Structures are given as C-alpha cells and as structure tokens.
Amino acid sequence: MIASGLRIIGYSFGLLSIYAIWRDMTSPNQVSDAFGQFWFEHSPTSLQVSEAIVSRYVDPCGLFVSLNCEPFLWHPLIATTLGWPAALMFIFLVLVFLGLARLINGRSMHRITGRSLKRSGEK
C-alpha cells in the first residue's frame, strides 16, 4: 500500500520532469528554469509554507533552542537545490521515490529459491 503510494508520487514527478524538459526546449531563452523559479511560478504559497514548516518544525536547530545552533536545513541545503535546473531535480525525485517504493516492496516479497523453481509435478 505504501509502496503503491510512493510509486504514484514518483510517476507524478516523472510527468513533471517531462513538462519541465518540454518547457526548457520550447523557451526562447537558452537558460533552463531553476527548480525554485518553477515552484514559485506554479505555487508560490506552498513554497513559503514549506520554508516555514522546515525551518520551524523539521530542522533540529529550530526545534530545540537548547542546541544553540543556526538552522542549517533550509538555507544551505534546500536553498541550494532550489537553484538547480527543475528537470534535473524532478528526475532525482523520481529516482528517490521509485527507489523507496522498490525498497519497501522488496522487503515484503518472498525470495525466489531453487525449490520454488521446480515444476509442481516433480518431487
């Protein structure tokens, strides 16, 4: 069930990567769209909300004041990936989600052994 959901999300990112590649090929300028620009053009509020959620609730330095450190998850890490080409990021997300789905699905399936390969009439 979880693997199917991850697979659907992965295929959705695959469609987005095809759309981003199409936009890059048909744009009059030779520069491909950045991931952050692509995200901001299609859903600016979700970009701002995700920054607030990651900075306040996911980043360990934002969660625990006693750590006394600067937040490191959004600005150095995610802000860097927002500058990368959108098609490249979507292809990376496809690989991540389909890999996770395969990993989860591989744990639940039984392994094929030599005994299961024999014909059913043979002893």
Sequence and secondary structure as in RCSB ss.txt:
>XXXX:A:sequence
MIASGLRIIGYSFGLLSIYAIWRDMTSPNQVSDAFGQFWFEHSPTSLQVSEAIVSRYVDPCGLFVSLNCEPFLWH
PLIATTLGWPAALMFIFLVLVFLGLARLINGRSMHRITGRSLKRSGEK
>XXXX:A:secstr
 HHHHHHHHHHHHHHHHHHHHHHHHH SSSS  BHHHHHHHH HHHHHHHHHHIIIIISHHHH GGG     III
IIIHHHTTSBHHHHHHHHHHHHHHHHHHHHHHHS    HHHHS TT  
